[in-house]
Amino acid sequence: MARLRQLAALYGDTFRLPFRRCAVTFTGDPDAIRAIYTAPADCFDVWGVSDTVPVFGSRSLVVTTGERHRRDRRLLAPHFAAASLRAFAGTIAAAAEAAGRRWTPGQRFSMLAAAQAITLDVILQVVFGVRGEERMQRTRAAVLELIASIKPILIVLPFLRREMGGVGPWARSRRAERALNAILQEEIQARRRGGGLGQDILTAMMATRHDEGSAMENAEILDQLRALLFAGHDTTAMALTWAFVWLHREPRVLSRILAELDALGPAPRPEEIEALPYLEAACQEVLRLDPPVVDVARIVRRPFELAGYTIPAGEAVRPALPLVHARPDLYPEPERFRPERFLERQFSPFEYIPFGGGVRRCLGAAFAMVEMKVVLGTLLRGYRLRLATSSPIVPVRRGFTLGPSGDVPMILEGLRVAHEPQRTPEGSP
C-alpha cells in the first residue's frame, strides 16, 4: 500500500506497472474509476480465474463472466439485500455473545482468532443453515480443514495441482473439499425432504428459480456456498479485528459509540444496534483505512480508454483502494481515524470502494456491514476490553486478504453495565 502511494506521488493518479503475466494500470482517480465501473460488463474478463479455482471453484459469481454472471447475480442478489439480511441480526448477535462468554476476565486472548471464530459461525448458521452443536462442530472442523489445506503454493504454481497417489497438498485439499461438500449435500437433501423449510441463505438459494423456471443445480450451489465462505469469512474477520484496534486506540470514538449504544437502553434489539449511524460511520472508516481486499483487477478484452491512455487488450486495469481512499481532496487528514467524515458528506461509489464496484461489486457488501455493526455493538456494550500491546499493528498479507500483523492481543477487563451513562468528551464533534 505504501509502495502504491510512492508511485502515485512520482507518476500521478494513474500509472502502469509490468507484472509477470501482463501489465497492470493502477488508478486512484475517481473519474477513471467511474470509467471502469460504468463500462459494459463485456469489456472485461476476471483477473486470475485459474489461480483462484482452489478457493472459489469454477462456477461461482466471483469467477464467472458474461451472461452466466448476469443471470446468477440476478438470481442471488435479492437474498443479500440489506433489508433481507436484517432478519439474521439476532443470529449474528448470538454468535458474538457466545464468543464473549469464552473470555476470562484479566486474561489475554487473540481478537483475530475470536473474530475469525465469530464470522465462521455466522456463515455456518446464516448461509449454510447448520443447526445443532454436534453438526456445527463437524461442519466447523471440515471448513477449517479446507481452509488450512489451500496452501499459497497451489495458487502460485497450478501445475502442482495433482493428487499424486493421495499425498501432497493438492490431495489433502481435494479430500477436504469432498468432505465439506458431503456435509453440505446432506444439508441440501435434508431441505428437499423437509419441503425446503429453513431460515437461511442456502434454503433461499434452493427455492429461487431462473427466468425459465429452472433451479440451481447442486454442484452450482456448492460452488456458490464455497465462494461465500471464502469471500465472507476472513474478510469480515479482518475488518472486525481492525475495528477493535482502532476503537481501543481512539478513546474519543469509542466513547461516542458507547454513548450511542447506551441511548438504546439496557436491552436493545440487534436490529436497533445495526441501525446506529455513528457505529456505521466507524465501520465505514475502518474499511476506508484498512480494506481487507485490495487486489481487484480486470482484464481488458479490447482496447480501453482510461484517463487519456489506451489500455491494450490483454492488459489489466485496477482501481487502487489505497490511493483513492487516501486522497486529501476527498478525505482531509486521510491518515486520521475520523468516522465523522461519513456523517458530514456522502461519498460516491467511485470515491469509496471497499467492496469494489460496478457489475462485480461484492455481493456480500450489505451482509458484511450488518455483521460488522451487530458484532461490534454487541461486544462493546457487554464487555470492557483493552488492547494488550502498544506495538505498531500494521497491515500484512494473509492469503487473499490484508489483515493486522500478529494475533492482536486483548484483555477482558470485565463485564460492562450496558446502560450506564457515557459522556462524549467536550470538544468532540
C-alpha positions in Angstrom: 0.0 0.0 0.0 2.8 2.4 0.9 4.6 1.5 -2.4 1.5 2.4 -4.4 1.4 5.8 -2.8 5.0 6.3 -3.5 4.5 5.5 -7.2 1.4 7.8 -7.3 3.5 10.6 -5.9 6.0 10.1 -8.7 3.8 9.4 -11.7 0.3 10.7 -10.8 -3.1 9.1 -10.1 -2.9 6.6 -13.0 0.2 4.6 -13.8 1.2 1.3 -15.4 3.4 -1.4 -14.0 4.7 -4.6 -15.6 3.7 -7.9 -14.0 4.7 -11.5 -14.7 1.7 -12.2 -16.9 0.6 -8.8 -18.2 1.0 -5.1 -17.4 -1.5 -3.6 -14.9 -2.7 0.0 -14.9 -3.5 1.3 -11.4 -5.6 4.3 -10.8 -6.7 6.3 -7.8 -8.6 8.9 -9.9 -12.3 8.8 -9.2 -13.1 9.7 -12.8 -11.0 6.8 -14.1 -12.6 4.5 -11.6 -16.0 5.7 -12.8 -15.0 4.8 -16.4 -14.1 1.2 -15.2 -17.1 0.6 -13.1 -19.6 2.0 -15.6 -18.2 0.3 -18.7 -20.2 -2.5 -20.2 -19.6 -5.8 -18.5 -18.3 -7.4 -21.7 -15.3 -5.0 -21.7 -13.5 -7.1 -19.1 -12.6 -10.6 -18.0 -11.9 -11.6 -14.4 -8.3 -11.4 -13.3 -6.6 -14.7 -12.2 -9.5 -17.1 -12.6 -7.2 -20.2 -12.9 -5.3 -19.1 -9.8 -8.4 -18.9 -7.6 -10.1 -22.2 -8.6 -8.9 -23.9 -5.4 -10.6 -21.2 -3.4 -13.7 -20.1 -5.4 -14.4 -23.0 -7.7 -15.2 -22.6 -11.4 -18.9 -21.7 -11.3 -19.3 -19.1 -8.5 -20.1 -15.5 -9.1 -16.5 -14.5 -8.2 -15.1 -16.1 -11.4 -17.9 -16.2 -14.0 -18.4 -13.6 -16.6 -20.9 -12.6 -19.3 -24.5 -13.8 -19.4 -23.7 -16.6 -16.8 -22.6 -14.0 -14.3 -25.5 -11.6 -15.0 -28.0 -14.5 -14.7 -26.6 -15.8 -11.4 -26.2 -12.4 -9.9 -29.8 -11.5 -10.7 -30.8 -14.8 -9.0 -28.8 -14.3 -5.8 -28.9 -10.6 -5.3 -32.3 -10.3 -3.6 -31.0 -12.7 -0.8 -28.2 -10.3 0.0 -30.1 -7.0 0.2 -29.7 -5.2 3.5 -33.5 -5.5 4.2 -33.4 -9.3 3.8 -30.2 -9.7 5.9 -31.5 -7.8 8.9 -33.6 -10.9 9.7 -30.3 -12.6 10.7 -29.2 -9.9 13.1 -30.3 -12.0 16.1 -28.3 -14.9 14.9 -25.2 -12.7 14.4 -25.6 -11.2 17.9 -25.9 -14.7 19.5 -22.6 -15.7 17.8 -20.9 -12.6 19.2 -22.3 -13.3 22.7 -21.1 -16.9 22.6 -17.6 -15.7 21.8 -17.6 -13.2 24.6 -18.7 -15.8 27.1 -15.5 -17.8 26.3 -13.3 -14.9 27.5 -11.9 -14.9 31.1 -11.5 -11.6 33.0 -7.9 -10.5 33.3 -6.6 -12.9 30.7 -5.3 -12.2 27.2 -7.0 -13.5 24.1 -6.5 -13.1 20.4 -9.1 -10.7 18.9 -8.1 -12.0 15.4 -8.9 -15.6 16.4 -12.1 -14.5 18.2 -13.3 -12.6 15.1 -12.5 -15.5 12.8 -14.5 -17.8 15.0 -17.5 -15.5 15.1 -17.6 -14.9 11.4 -17.2 -18.6 10.7 -20.1 -19.5 13.0 -22.2 -16.7 11.3 -21.6 -18.2 7.9 -22.4 -21.7 9.1 -25.7 -20.7 10.5 -26.8 -17.8 8.3 -25.5 -19.0 4.9 -25.2 -22.8 5.3 -28.1 -23.1 7.7 -26.3 -25.6 10.0 -28.2 -26.3 13.3 -27.3 -28.2 16.4 -23.9 -28.2 18.3 -22.8 -31.6 17.0 -23.4 -30.6 13.4 -21.8 -27.2 14.0 -18.7 -28.8 15.3 -18.5 -31.3 12.5 -19.0 -28.6 9.8 -16.7 -26.2 11.5 -13.9 -28.8 11.5 -14.5 -29.5 7.8 -14.3 -25.9 6.9 -11.2 -25.2 8.9 -9.5 -28.3 7.3 -10.4 -27.0 3.8 -9.0 -23.5 4.7 -5.8 -25.0 6.1 -5.3 -27.3 3.1 -5.2 -24.5 0.5 -1.6 -23.6 0.5 -0.2 -20.5 -1.3 1.9 -22.7 -3.5 -1.2 -24.2 -5.0 -2.3 -20.7 -6.1 1.1 -19.6 -7.4 2.0 -22.9 -9.1 -1.1 -24.5 -10.7 1.0 -27.4 -12.1 1.2 -28.8 -8.6 -2.5 -29.4 -8.6 -2.1 -33.2 -8.9 -3.2 -35.8 -6.4 0.0 -37.9 -6.8 -1.3 -41.0 -5.3 -3.1 -39.3 -2.4 -0.1 -37.5 -1.0 0.8 -33.8 -1.1 -1.0 -30.5 -0.6 -3.4 -30.9 -3.6 -4.5 -34.4 -2.5 -5.2 -33.0 1.0 -7.1 -30.1 -0.4 -9.3 -32.3 -2.6 -10.1 -34.6 0.3 -11.1 -31.6 2.4 -13.2 -30.3 -0.4 -15.0 -33.6 -0.8 -15.6 -33.9 3.0 -17.2 -30.4 3.2 -19.2 -31.0 0.0 -20.6 -34.2 1.6 -21.8 -32.3 4.6 -23.4 -29.6 2.5 -25.0 -32.2 0.3 -26.6 -33.6 3.5 -28.0 -30.1 4.3 -29.4 -29.8 0.7 -31.0 -33.2 0.9 -32.5 -32.5 4.3 -34.1 -29.4 2.9 -35.5 -31.3 -0.1 -37.0 -33.9 2.3 -38.4 -31.2 4.5 -40.0 -29.2 1.7 -37.4 -26.5 1.6 -38.2 -25.2 5.1 -35.5 -23.1 6.8 -34.4 -19.5 7.5 -31.0 -19.4 5.8 -29.5 -18.4 2.5 -29.0 -22.0 1.4 -32.7 -22.6 1.6 -33.4 -19.4 -0.2 -31.0 -20.3 -3.0 -32.6 -23.7 -3.4 -36.1 -22.1 -3.7 -35.0 -19.5 -6.2 -35.7 -20.1 -9.9 -34.2 -18.7 -13.1 -36.4 -16.8 -15.5 -37.1 -20.0 -17.5 -38.2 -21.8 -14.2 -35.1 -24.0 -13.6 -33.5 -24.3 -10.2 -29.8 -24.1 -9.4 -28.0 -27.5 -9.7 -26.4 -28.9 -6.6 -22.9 -28.6 -8.0 -23.5 -24.9 -8.7 -25.0 -24.3 -5.2 -21.9 -25.9 -3.7 -19.6 -23.6 -5.6 -21.6 -20.5 -4.6 -21.5 -21.6 -1.0 -17.8 -22.1 -1.1 -17.3 -18.7 -2.6 -19.5 -17.1 0.1 -17.4 -18.9 2.7 -14.0 -17.7 1.4 -15.2 -14.2 0.4 -17.2 -13.6 3.7 -15.2 -15.3 6.4 -11.7 -14.0 6.7 -12.5 -10.6 5.1 -15.1 -9.7 7.7 -12.9 -11.1 10.5 -10.0 -8.9 9.4 -12.3 -5.8 9.3 -13.7 -6.6 12.7 -10.2 -7.0 14.2 -9.1 -3.7 12.7 -12.2 -2.1 14.2 -11.3 -3.2 17.7 -7.7 -2.0 17.2 -8.8 1.5 16.0 -11.5 1.9 18.6 -9.3 1.0 21.5 -6.6 3.4 20.3 -9.1 6.2 19.7 -11.0 6.6 23.1 -12.9 9.6 21.8 -14.5 7.5 19.1 -15.1 4.5 21.4 -16.8 6.8 24.0 -19.1 8.2 21.4 -20.1 4.7 20.2 -20.8 3.6 23.8 -23.0 6.6 24.3 -24.9 5.8 21.2 -25.3 2.2 22.3 -26.4 3.2 25.8 -29.0 5.6 24.4 -30.9 2.4 23.2 -31.5 1.3 26.8 -30.5 -1.8 28.7 -31.8 -4.4 26.3 -31.6 -3.2 22.7 -32.7 -5.4 19.8 -29.9 -6.4 17.4 -31.8 -4.5 14.7 -31.6 -1.3 16.7 -27.8 -1.7 17.1 -27.4 -2.3 13.4 -29.2 1.0 12.6 -26.9 3.2 14.7 -25.4 6.0 12.5 -22.2 6.7 14.3 -21.4 2.9 14.7 -22.0 2.6 10.9 -19.7 5.5 10.2 -16.9 3.9 12.3 -17.2 0.7 10.3 -17.0 2.7 7.1 -13.9 4.5 8.3 -12.3 1.1 9.3 -12.9 -0.1 5.7 -11.5 3.1 4.2 -8.2 2.8 6.1 -7.8 -0.9 6.2 -9.8 -2.7 3.4 -9.3 -6.5 3.6 -9.3 -6.9 -0.2 -7.2 -4.6 -2.5 -6.3 -6.9 -5.3 -9.3 -6.5 -7.6 -8.2 -6.1 -11.2 -10.0 -6.7 -14.5 -8.5 -7.9 -17.8 -9.3 -5.7 -20.8 -10.9 -7.6 -23.7 -10.4 -4.9 -26.3 -8.6 -1.5 -26.3 -10.0 0.6 -23.4 -9.7 4.3 -23.0 -8.7 5.3 -19.5 -7.6 8.8 -18.2 -6.2 9.7 -21.6 -4.4 6.4 -22.2 -5.4 3.4 -24.4 -5.1 0.1 -22.5 -4.3 -2.7 -24.9 -6.4 -5.9 -24.9 -5.0 -8.5 -22.6 -3.6 -6.0 -20.1 -5.3 -5.3 -16.7 -6.8 -2.2 -15.0 -7.1 -2.0 -11.2 -8.9 0.7 -9.2 -6.5 1.2 -6.3 -8.2 1.4 -3.0 -5.1 2.6 -1.1 -4.9 5.6 -3.4 -8.5 6.8 -3.7 -9.1 6.2 0.0 -6.1 8.4 0.9 -6.9 11.4 -1.3 -6.8 14.6 0.8 -9.2 16.3 -1.5 -11.8 13.7 -0.6 -10.7 12.8 2.9 -8.9 15.7 4.7 -6.2 14.3 7.1 -6.6 10.9 5.4 -4.3 9.1 7.9 -6.6 10.1 10.7 -9.3 7.8 12.0 -12.3 10.1 11.9 -15.7 8.4 11.4 -17.5 11.8 11.4 -16.4 12.3 7.8 -19.1 9.8 6.8 -21.8 11.7 8.6 -20.7 15.0 7.1 -20.9 14.0 3.4 -21.9 11.1 1.2 -19.1 9.7 -1.0 -19.8 8.4 -4.5 -19.3 4.8 -5.4 -16.2 5.9 -7.3 -14.6 7.6 -4.3 -15.3 5.0 -1.6 -14.8 1.4 -2.9 -14.1 -1.1 -0.1 -16.4 -3.6 -1.9 -15.4 -2.8 -5.5 -18.0 -1.5 -7.8 -20.0 -1.8 -11.0 -21.5 -5.1 -12.0 -18.8 -7.0 -10.0 -19.4 -5.2 -6.7 -19.1 -7.6 -3.8 -22.5 -9.4 -3.5 -22.0 -9.7 0.3 -21.3 -6.0 0.9 -24.5 -5.4 2.9 -24.0 -8.7 4.7 -20.5 -7.6 5.8 -21.8 -4.2 7.1 -24.7 -5.8 9.0 -22.4 -8.3 10.6 -19.7 -5.8 11.5 -22.2 -3.4 13.2 -24.1 -6.1 15.1 -20.9 -7.9 16.3 -19.2 -4.7 17.3 -22.2 -3.2 19.1 -23.0 -6.5 20.9 -19.5 -6.9 22.2 -18.7 -3.3 23.0 -21.9 -2.8 25.0 -21.3 -6.0 27.0 -17.6 -6.1 27.7 -14.8 -3.8 28.8 -11.8 -4.6 26.7 -8.2 -3.3 26.5 -5.7 -3.7 23.7 -2.8 -5.6 25.3 0.0 -4.2 23.1 1.5 -0.8 22.4 3.5 -2.1 19.5 2.5 -1.0 16.0 -0.1 -3.1 14.3 0.4 -2.9 10.5 -1.3 -4.4 7.5 0.3 -7.7 6.3 -0.6 -10.2 3.6 -2.8 -13.0 4.9 -3.6 -15.2 1.8 -6.0 -13.2 -0.4 -6.7 -10.6 2.3 -4.8 -7.9 4.1 -5.0 -8.1 7.9 -3.4 -6.8 11.0 0.0 -8.1 11.9 0.2 -10.6 14.8 -2.8 -12.1 16.7 -4.0 -8.7 18.1 -3.9 -9.5 21.9 -6.7 -8.0 24.0 -7.6 -8.3 27.7 -11.1 -8.6 29.1 -11.2 -6.2 32.0 -14.7 -7.2 33.0 -18.4 -7.0 32.1 -19.9 -3.7 31.3 -23.2 -2.3 32.6 -24.6 -1.6 29.1 -26.9 1.2 30.2 -24.5 3.2 32.4 -24.3 6.8 31.1 -21.4 7.6 28.9 -20.3 11.1 28.1 -18.7 12.2 24.8 -15.5 14.2 25.7 -16.0 18.0 25.5 -15.0 19.5 22.2 -15.6 16.3 20.3 -17.6 16.7 17.0 
